[in-house]
Amino acid sequence: MLIFHREYDAFLEELKGIGVFHVAERTKGTDAAQTDQLQMITTVNEAIAFLLPFKKDTDSPSTDANKTVDEILEQVKQAKEKSGTEVNEEVKTNLEQSAAAWMSLLEKRKAELEAVYELNRMMKNTQQAADGTISILEGFVPRPEEKRFSAFLASKGIVYVEKRALFADNPPILLHNNWFTRLFEPIGSLFSLPTYNDLDLTVFFAPFFALFFGFGMNDAGYGLLLLIGATLMKILGKPKIKRSYLTLVQLLGGITFCFGLITGNIFGFSIAELPGLSFLKNVFLKDKQIFTLAIAIGFVQILFGMTLQGINKMVKFGFRYGLPQVGWIMIILHILNMFYFRILPMYAHGDIFIGLGLIIFFADPDAGFFKGIGSGIWELFGITGLMGDVLSYIRLFALGVSSAILGLVINSIAWQIEKVSYIGPVLFLIVLIFGHTLNLFVASLGAFVHTMRLTFVEFYKNAGFTGGGNPYKPFATISN
């Protein structure tokens, strides 16, 4: 509804002061109301939509309706006081349906305006030549789109020069992953996109991330709740959460459920202590075994990261650039053999000397001889950081144990309260539901945050990930 008035601007300012909602639309047609009163159409919360009718076939308001601002405001205030805060549910529903119907068009229009803005910005920054008769543009096109883009340029008679992007060009990044790995792309983007020099580590950290989350939760019951909850949200409604996020929660819930069965924990109870299941006592992992498993997983991921870094350097820069990582892997394997596996005889120390030589002489292949050796010796001090990285994986064990202990405490409190006369059973259920809901939230948050920490610090560092890539945002016209 649009009100025309000789003091329109001042009128709108006063309307804003009393919180009046107004929209633009003028009454048309032969049946237009012919009255000097404001017609209140509806109220939404405390906002009032109202109508000031016009005479038929005229662009100016009627004489009777041409009231002073004070008179109109007084009528609006009276209407607002009369309506109170009641909401017409039917009108509210219609408004919500209309908003949903128009949202896609608004988003499309927004995209069109953004495209026009980008075009104007691009043309403003275009390099000009031949007295402004030639515009020179430079951009990046993904390799799968190369032929289609070249055909488009040829069809428009545009002269172009094509060359492969170099590392120094720092081209934008377009990730290409399968359905499983794409689930973890939002997690990777929380840290940074890879640069053109980096590997996209999403496919490599995804299995570890899912495993670490289940390790940190360490409860089959909580995993089952996550799995069922995400599944119901996908089936029963149209959640605002992206379906890919719900699929990720389903996956993490399933891993947590499986890991809880391996360790024998469900809602704070030990499965082996439940009636009739004592025979499973020796099947589940003990705390000492879980601790050892956490350290072992840490070694595996760190060695895997070093292997990826070495291969990436060899492929992109040359064989000798990846030799320091080979040296570190040899040293780590030698230490593991010395203190744990004992496969090789103790007198066979040739591998550790070879590893030390690879680190010292190839830490900086581009430097001179003495500077390179100095860089290699400095690199050896990284052994202290390496041991710290491995010990960081103990947090997986600590998270799993703390979640199980909190669940056990909640169950103990619930059993004590259950003994209260009359209302004991009710309080028992309240404590169980509230306590385990809170523990589920805390355990999920802790498992997610600490798993990200292990991924972005320990794994990314040992994989040689630098980050800082820019996302690929193609410039294109909006199709109708």
C-alpha positions as CSV (number, residue, x, y, z in Angstrom):
1,M,0.0,0.0,0.0
2,L,1.5,3.4,-1.0
3,I,0.3,6.6,0.6
4,F,0.7,9.8,-1.5
5,H,0.8,13.0,0.5
6,R,2.2,16.4,0.1
7,E,4.3,15.8,3.3
8,Y,5.1,12.2,2.3
9,D,8.8,12.1,3.4
10,A,8.1,13.6,6.8
11,F,5.1,11.3,7.1
12,L,7.2,8.1,6.5
13,E,9.8,9.2,9.0
14,E,7.1,9.5,11.7
15,L,5.7,6.1,10.6
16,K,9.0,4.5,11.2
17,G,9.1,6.1,14.6
18,I,5.9,4.2,15.7
19,G,7.0,1.0,13.9
20,V,4.5,1.0,11.1
21,F,5.1,-1.4,8.2
22,H,4.2,-0.2,4.7
23,V,4.5,-1.6,1.2
24,A,4.0,0.0,-2.2
25,E,0.9,-0.7,-4.3
26,R,-1.8,1.8,-5.4
27,T,-5.4,1.0,-5.5
28,K,-6.7,0.5,-9.1
29,G,-10.0,-0.4,-10.8
30,T,-13.5,0.9,-10.8
31,D,-14.3,-0.7,-7.5
32,A,-11.7,1.3,-5.6
33,A,-12.8,2.4,-2.2
34,Q,-14.1,6.0,-1.9
35,T,-13.7,6.8,1.7
36,D,-11.8,9.3,3.8
37,Q,-10.7,6.7,6.4
38,L,-7.6,4.6,6.6
39,Q,-8.4,1.0,5.8
40,M,-6.4,-1.3,8.1
41,I,-5.6,-4.5,6.1
42,T,-3.8,-6.7,8.6
43,T,-1.3,-6.8,11.4
44,V,1.9,-8.8,11.5
45,N,3.3,-8.9,15.0
46,E,3.2,-5.2,16.0
47,A,3.4,-3.9,12.4
48,I,0.4,-2.6,10.6
49,A,-0.3,-2.7,6.9
50,F,-2.9,-0.1,5.9
51,L,-4.5,1.4,2.8
52,L,-5.3,5.0,1.9
53,P,-7.8,4.8,-1.1
54,F,-7.6,7.1,-4.2
55,K,-10.3,8.5,-6.4
56,K,-10.9,6.5,-9.6
57,D,-8.6,7.2,-12.5
58,T,-6.5,9.8,-10.8
59,D,-2.9,9.9,-9.6
60,S,-3.7,12.3,-6.7
61,P,-5.4,11.5,-3.4
62,S,-9.0,12.4,-2.8
63,T,-9.8,15.7,-1.1
64,D,-11.2,14.0,1.9
65,A,-8.2,11.7,2.2
66,N,-5.8,14.6,2.0
67,K,-5.5,15.0,5.8
68,T,-2.8,16.4,7.8
69,V,0.1,14.2,9.0
70,D,-1.0,14.5,12.6
71,E,-4.6,13.3,11.7
72,I,-3.4,10.3,9.7
73,L,-0.9,9.3,12.4
74,E,-3.5,9.5,15.1
75,Q,-5.7,7.2,13.0
76,V,-2.8,4.8,12.6
77,K,-2.1,4.8,16.3
78,Q,-5.7,4.1,17.1
79,A,-5.8,1.2,14.7
80,K,-2.6,-0.1,16.1
81,E,-3.9,0.1,19.7
82,K,-7.2,-1.6,18.7
83,S,-5.4,-4.5,16.9
84,G,-3.0,-5.1,19.8
85,T,-0.5,-7.8,19.1
86,E,-2.9,-10.3,17.6
87,V,-1.7,-11.9,14.4
88,N,-4.0,-13.1,11.7
89,E,-2.7,-16.6,11.2
90,E,-4.3,-16.9,7.8
91,V,-2.7,-13.8,6.5
92,K,0.6,-14.8,8.1
93,T,0.5,-18.1,6.3
94,N,-0.3,-16.4,3.0
95,L,2.6,-14.1,3.5
96,E,5.0,-17.0,4.3
97,Q,3.8,-18.8,1.2
98,S,4.2,-15.7,-1.0
99,A,7.7,-15.2,0.4
100,A,8.7,-18.8,-0.4
101,A,7.3,-18.4,-3.9
102,W,9.1,-15.2,-4.6
103,M,12.4,-16.1,-3.0
104,S,13.7,-17.9,-6.1
105,L,13.0,-14.9,-8.2
106,L,14.6,-12.6,-5.7
107,E,17.7,-14.8,-5.6
108,K,17.8,-14.8,-9.4
109,R,17.5,-11.0,-9.6
110,K,20.3,-10.7,-7.0
111,A,22.5,-12.9,-9.1
112,E,21.7,-10.8,-12.2
113,L,22.6,-7.6,-10.4
114,E,25.8,-9.1,-9.1
115,A,26.7,-10.2,-12.6
116,V,26.1,-6.6,-13.9
117,Y,28.2,-5.2,-11.1
118,E,31.1,-7.7,-11.9
119,L,30.9,-6.8,-15.6
120,N,31.1,-3.1,-14.9
121,R,34.0,-3.6,-12.4
122,M,35.8,-5.9,-14.9
123,M,35.4,-3.4,-17.8
124,K,36.6,-0.5,-15.6
125,N,39.8,-2.4,-14.8
126,T,40.4,-3.7,-18.3
127,Q,43.7,-2.8,-20.0
128,Q,43.1,-0.6,-23.0
129,A,45.2,-0.6,-26.2
130,A,45.1,1.0,-29.7
131,D,43.6,4.2,-28.4
132,G,40.8,2.4,-26.5
133,T,39.7,0.3,-29.5
134,I,41.0,-2.9,-28.0
135,S,40.3,-4.3,-24.5
136,I,42.7,-6.9,-23.1
137,L,41.5,-9.3,-20.5
138,E,43.3,-12.1,-18.6
139,G,41.6,-14.9,-16.7
140,F,41.6,-18.5,-15.7
141,V,39.5,-21.4,-17.1
142,P,39.4,-24.9,-15.6
143,R,40.9,-27.5,-18.0
144,P,37.6,-29.5,-18.5
145,E,36.0,-26.2,-19.7
146,E,38.9,-25.3,-22.0
147,K,37.4,-26.6,-25.3
148,R,34.0,-25.1,-24.7
149,F,35.4,-21.7,-23.8
150,S,37.7,-21.7,-26.8
151,A,34.8,-22.5,-29.1
152,F,32.8,-19.6,-27.5
153,L,35.7,-17.1,-28.2
154,A,36.0,-18.4,-31.8
155,S,32.3,-18.0,-32.4
156,K,32.5,-14.3,-31.2
157,G,35.6,-13.6,-33.3
158,I,37.6,-12.8,-30.2
159,V,41.4,-13.1,-30.5
160,Y,43.0,-14.9,-27.6
161,V,46.3,-16.4,-26.4
162,E,46.2,-19.6,-24.4
163,K,48.8,-20.8,-22.0
164,R,49.0,-23.1,-19.0
165,A,48.8,-21.5,-15.6
166,L,52.1,-21.4,-13.6
167,F,52.6,-21.6,-9.8
168,A,53.6,-18.0,-9.7
169,D,50.3,-17.0,-11.3
170,N,48.4,-18.2,-8.1
171,P,45.3,-19.2,-10.1
172,P,42.0,-19.7,-8.3
173,I,41.1,-23.1,-6.9
174,L,38.3,-25.3,-8.0
175,L,38.0,-28.5,-6.0
176,H,37.0,-31.7,-7.8
177,N,36.0,-34.6,-5.5
178,N,33.7,-37.6,-5.4
179,W,30.5,-37.7,-3.4
180,F,32.2,-39.0,-0.3
181,T,35.0,-36.4,-0.2
182,R,32.7,-33.5,-1.1
183,L,31.0,-34.1,2.3
184,F,34.2,-32.9,4.0
185,E,34.9,-29.9,1.8
186,P,33.1,-27.5,4.2
187,I,35.4,-28.8,7.0
188,G,38.5,-28.2,4.9
189,S,37.3,-24.7,3.9
190,L,37.2,-23.7,7.6
191,F,41.0,-23.7,7.5
192,S,41.9,-22.6,3.9
193,L,41.7,-23.7,0.3
194,P,44.9,-25.2,-1.1
195,T,47.1,-23.1,-3.4
196,Y,48.2,-24.2,-6.8
197,N,51.3,-25.7,-5.3
198,D,49.4,-27.7,-2.7
199,L,47.6,-31.0,-2.9
200,D,43.9,-31.0,-2.2
201,L,44.1,-32.9,1.1
202,T,40.3,-33.4,1.5
203,V,40.3,-36.9,0.0
204,F,43.3,-37.8,2.3
205,F,42.0,-36.4,5.6
206,A,38.4,-37.5,5.2
207,P,38.7,-41.1,6.4
208,F,40.9,-40.0,9.3
209,F,38.4,-37.3,10.3
210,A,35.5,-39.7,10.4
211,L,37.6,-42.3,12.4
212,F,38.9,-39.6,14.9
213,F,35.3,-38.3,15.5
214,G,34.1,-41.8,16.4
215,F,37.2,-42.3,18.5
216,G,36.5,-39.1,20.5
217,M,32.8,-39.8,21.0
218,N,33.3,-43.5,21.9
219,D,29.7,-44.3,22.6
220,A,27.5,-46.5,20.5
221,G,24.3,-45.0,21.9
222,Y,25.3,-41.4,21.0
223,G,26.3,-42.5,17.5
224,L,23.0,-44.2,17.0
225,L,21.2,-41.0,18.1
226,L,23.2,-38.9,15.6
227,L,22.5,-41.4,12.8
228,I,18.7,-41.7,13.5
229,G,18.3,-37.9,14.1
230,A,20.0,-36.9,10.8
231,T,18.0,-39.6,8.9
232,L,14.7,-38.4,10.3
233,M,15.5,-34.8,9.4
234,K,16.2,-35.9,5.8
235,I,13.0,-38.0,5.5
236,L,10.3,-36.1,7.4
237,G,10.9,-32.5,6.6
238,K,12.6,-29.9,4.6
239,P,15.3,-28.7,7.0
240,K,17.2,-25.5,6.4
241,I,20.4,-27.5,6.9
242,K,21.9,-28.7,3.6
243,R,21.3,-32.4,2.9
244,S,25.0,-32.9,2.5
245,Y,25.6,-31.8,6.1
246,L,23.0,-34.2,7.3
247,T,24.6,-37.0,5.3
248,L,27.9,-36.1,7.0
249,V,26.2,-36.3,10.4
250,Q,24.8,-39.7,9.4
251,L,28.3,-40.9,8.4
252,L,29.9,-39.6,11.6
253,G,27.1,-41.1,13.7
254,G,27.6,-44.5,12.0
255,I,31.4,-44.4,12.7
256,T,30.7,-43.5,16.3
257,F,28.2,-46.3,16.7
258,C,30.8,-48.8,15.3
259,F,33.6,-47.5,17.5
260,G,31.3,-47.6,20.5
261,L,30.6,-51.3,19.8
262,I,34.4,-52.0,19.6
263,T,35.1,-50.3,22.9
264,G,31.9,-51.6,24.5
265,N,30.3,-48.3,25.6
266,I,26.6,-47.4,25.1
267,F,25.0,-44.5,26.9
268,G,27.6,-44.6,29.7
269,F,27.1,-48.3,30.3
270,S,29.6,-51.0,29.6
271,I,27.9,-53.5,27.3
272,A,29.8,-56.4,29.0
273,E,28.2,-55.5,32.3
274,L,24.6,-55.6,31.0
275,P,22.6,-58.7,32.0
276,G,23.5,-61.7,29.9
277,L,26.4,-60.1,28.0
278,S,29.3,-60.8,30.4
279,F,30.7,-63.2,27.9
280,L,31.7,-60.2,25.7
281,K,34.1,-58.9,28.4
282,N,37.2,-60.0,26.6
283,V,36.0,-58.9,23.1
284,F,36.0,-55.2,23.7
285,L,39.1,-53.0,23.7
286,K,40.6,-52.2,27.1
287,D,41.8,-48.6,28.1
288,K,45.4,-49.6,27.6
289,Q,44.6,-50.9,24.1
290,I,42.7,-47.8,23.2
291,F,45.6,-45.6,24.4
292,T,48.0,-47.6,22.2
293,L,45.6,-47.4,19.3
294,A,45.5,-43.6,19.5
295,I,49.3,-43.4,19.4
296,A,49.5,-45.9,16.5
297,I,46.9,-43.9,14.5
298,G,49.0,-40.8,15.1
299,F,52.1,-42.4,13.7
300,V,50.2,-43.7,10.7
301,Q,48.7,-40.3,9.8
302,I,52.0,-38.4,10.3
303,L,53.9,-40.9,8.1
304,F,51.1,-40.7,5.5
305,G,51.3,-36.9,5.5
306,M,55.1,-37.0,5.1
307,T,54.7,-39.4,2.2
308,L,52.2,-37.1,0.5
309,Q,54.5,-34.1,0.9
310,G,57.5,-36.0,-0.5
311,I,55.6,-37.3,-3.5
312,N,54.0,-33.9,-4.2
313,K,57.5,-32.2,-4.1
314,M,59.0,-34.8,-6.4
315,V,56.2,-34.5,-9.0
316,K,56.1,-30.7,-9.0
317,F,59.7,-29.6,-8.4
318,G,61.9,-32.6,-8.9
319,F,63.1,-35.9,-7.3
320,R,65.6,-34.4,-4.9
321,Y,63.1,-32.0,-3.4
322,G,61.2,-34.9,-1.8
323,L,64.3,-36.7,-0.3
324,P,64.1,-35.0,3.1
325,Q,60.7,-36.6,3.7
326,V,62.1,-39.9,2.7
327,G,64.8,-39.4,5.3
328,W,62.3,-38.6,8.0
329,I,60.2,-41.7,7.2
330,M,63.2,-43.9,7.4
331,I,64.2,-42.4,10.8
332,I,60.6,-42.8,12.2
333,L,60.4,-46.4,11.0
334,H,63.8,-47.2,12.6
335,I,62.6,-45.8,15.9
336,L,59.4,-47.8,15.8
337,N,61.4,-50.9,15.0
338,M,63.9,-50.2,17.8
339,F,61.3,-49.8,20.6
340,Y,58.2,-51.8,19.4
341,F,58.3,-54.0,16.3
342,R,61.9,-55.3,16.6
343,I,61.8,-56.8,13.1
344,L,65.2,-55.7,12.0
345,P,68.3,-56.7,14.1
346,M,69.5,-54.0,16.5
347,Y,72.9,-53.8,14.7
348,A,71.3,-52.8,11.4
349,H,71.5,-49.0,11.7
350,G,72.3,-48.2,8.1
351,D,68.8,-46.9,7.4
352,I,69.0,-44.2,10.1
353,F,72.3,-42.9,8.8
354,I,70.9,-42.8,5.3
355,G,67.9,-40.9,6.6
356,L,70.0,-38.4,8.4
357,G,72.1,-37.9,5.2
358,L,69.0,-37.3,3.1
359,I,67.8,-34.6,5.5
360,I,71.1,-32.8,6.0
361,F,72.2,-32.7,2.3
362,F,68.8,-32.2,0.6
363,A,66.9,-30.0,3.1
364,D,67.4,-27.0,0.7
365,P,68.5,-28.2,-2.8
366,D,68.6,-24.6,-4.2
367,A,71.1,-23.4,-1.6
368,G,74.8,-23.6,-1.8
369,F,76.7,-26.5,-0.2
370,F,77.5,-25.1,3.2
371,K,74.2,-23.2,3.5
372,G,72.3,-26.3,2.5
373,I,74.1,-28.4,5.2
374,G,73.2,-25.7,7.7
375,S,69.6,-25.8,6.7
376,G,69.7,-29.6,7.0
377,I,71.1,-29.5,10.5
378,W,68.5,-27.0,11.5
379,E,65.8,-29.3,10.0
380,L,66.9,-32.1,12.4
381,F,65.6,-30.1,15.3
382,G,62.2,-30.9,14.0
383,I,62.4,-34.2,15.8
384,T,61.2,-32.5,18.9
385,G,58.1,-31.2,17.1
386,L,57.5,-34.6,15.6
387,M,57.3,-36.3,19.0
388,G,54.9,-33.5,20.1
389,D,52.7,-34.2,17.1
390,V,52.5,-37.9,17.9
391,L,51.7,-37.2,21.6
392,S,48.9,-34.9,20.5
393,Y,46.9,-37.9,19.4
394,I,46.5,-39.0,23.0
395,R,43.7,-36.5,23.1
396,L,41.6,-39.1,21.2
397,F,41.9,-41.5,24.1
398,A,41.2,-38.7,26.6
399,L,38.1,-37.6,24.8
400,G,36.7,-41.1,24.5
401,V,37.3,-41.9,28.2
402,S,35.9,-38.6,29.4
403,S,32.7,-39.1,27.4
404,A,32.3,-42.5,28.9
405,I,32.9,-41.3,32.4
406,L,30.5,-38.5,32.1
407,G,27.8,-40.9,30.9
408,L,28.5,-43.2,33.8
409,V,28.2,-40.3,36.3
410,I,24.9,-39.3,34.7
411,N,23.6,-42.8,35.1
412,S,24.7,-43.0,38.7
413,I,23.0,-39.7,39.6
414,A,19.8,-40.9,37.9
415,W,19.8,-44.2,39.8
416,Q,20.2,-42.3,43.1
417,I,17.3,-39.9,42.3
418,E,15.1,-42.8,41.3
419,K,14.9,-43.8,45.0
420,V,13.0,-40.6,45.8
421,S,9.4,-41.4,46.9
422,Y,6.6,-40.9,44.4
423,I,8.4,-38.7,41.9
424,G,11.5,-40.8,41.7
425,P,10.8,-42.4,38.3
426,V,9.9,-39.1,36.8
427,L,13.1,-37.4,38.0
428,F,15.0,-40.5,36.9
429,L,13.9,-40.0,33.3
430,I,14.4,-36.2,33.4
431,V,18.0,-36.6,34.6
432,L,18.8,-39.3,32.1
433,I,17.3,-37.4,29.1
434,F,18.8,-34.0,30.1
435,G,22.1,-35.4,31.2
436,H,22.8,-37.5,28.2
437,T,21.5,-34.7,25.8
438,L,24.1,-32.4,27.4
439,N,26.8,-35.0,27.3
440,L,26.0,-35.7,23.6
441,F,26.3,-32.1,22.8
442,V,29.6,-31.6,24.7
443,A,31.1,-34.9,23.3
444,S,30.1,-34.0,19.8
445,L,31.6,-30.5,20.1
446,G,34.8,-31.8,21.6
447,A,35.2,-34.6,19.1
448,F,34.7,-32.2,16.2
449,V,37.0,-29.4,17.5
450,H,39.9,-31.7,18.5
451,T,39.6,-33.7,15.3
452,M,39.9,-30.5,13.3
453,R,42.9,-29.6,15.4
454,L,44.7,-32.9,14.6
455,T,43.8,-32.4,10.9
456,F,44.8,-28.8,10.5
457,V,47.9,-28.8,12.7
458,E,49.5,-32.2,12.8
459,F,48.4,-33.7,9.5
460,Y,48.5,-30.5,7.4
461,K,51.9,-29.5,8.7
462,N,53.5,-32.9,8.0
463,A,51.8,-33.0,4.6
464,G,53.4,-29.6,3.7
465,F,50.1,-27.8,3.3
466,T,50.5,-24.0,3.0
467,G,47.0,-22.9,2.1
468,G,45.8,-19.5,1.1
469,G,44.1,-20.4,-2.1
470,N,41.4,-18.2,-3.7
471,P,38.1,-19.9,-4.6
472,Y,37.3,-20.1,-8.3
473,K,34.3,-17.8,-9.1
474,P,33.6,-18.0,-12.8
475,F,32.3,-14.8,-14.5
476,A,29.3,-15.8,-16.6
477,T,25.9,-14.6,-17.7
478,I,22.8,-15.6,-15.9
479,S,20.6,-18.0,-17.9
480,N,16.9,-17.4,-18.1
